[in-house]
Amino acid sequence: MPMLSLRASLTLACLLVSSALPVGAVPSQDLEAVRLAVHEHVQALLGPTVQIEINRPDSRLRLAACRQTLEVFEQGRPITVGTNTLGVRCPGQVPWTIYLSARVSQLIPVLVATRPLSPGHLITAEDLALVSQDQGRVRQNTLADPSAAIGRVVARPLTAGMPLTAQHMTEATSIRRGEQVIIRAGKGGLAVEAPGKALADGAPGSRIRVENLRSRRVVEGKVGPDRVIEVSM
């Protein structure tokens, strides 16, 4: 048997090595693109007034890259508020179908505080913002109209981002410095009243210093309704 030339031997060796290498893996589908396709499908059907949460496919899932447009379809019923199951289909040469869960929430406008607000603070437009929140998690008496709060006074402490209700506010009937007030000191079921004079301006819920016109004693109390200053005993 004639000996192979050096060049022929090298060529044969290269062919043997190349045939032993593993075949390159088929390109895999971007799973985030699948999730986004479902999100866009639901958003197009229901509009911008909903919040959509799509569960992420299992990261271990390996699907062939789809070279066609992904097809999203419903499971026999229209998409509604709540949890829905939708299918995603690849109609390409290597077809596949998977199913994802989509949670849909109806969004409504909600009036919230933009910063911490203390009792007695006069509410302005800068203190408020309208945000969209899940209707299922919003209390029924939550406000959505800024005009219902502007010009009123904070009655209960508010933190930044807290939704406003009517219970958080009171009318801005301020007491002016020098005006006569009623000082009421009480404990348990007993209460004693005396005429007084305001030594500072005050709004409902705020604390101001007042002078007892009988004893001339200066005390501090909380501004209440009907020009009453509540003093702790």
Secondary structure, 3 states (H helix, E strand, C coil): CCCCCHHHHHHHHHHHHHHHCCCCCCCECCHHHHHHHHHHHHHHHHCCCEEEEECCCCCCCCCECCCCCCEEEECCCCCCCEEEEEEEEECCCCCEEEEEEEEEEEEEEEEEECCCECCCCECCHHHEEEEEEEHHHCCCCECCCHHHCCCCEECCCECCCCECEHHHEECCCCECCCCEEEEEEEECCEEEEEEEEECCCECCCCEEEEEECCCCCEEEEEECHHHEEEEEC
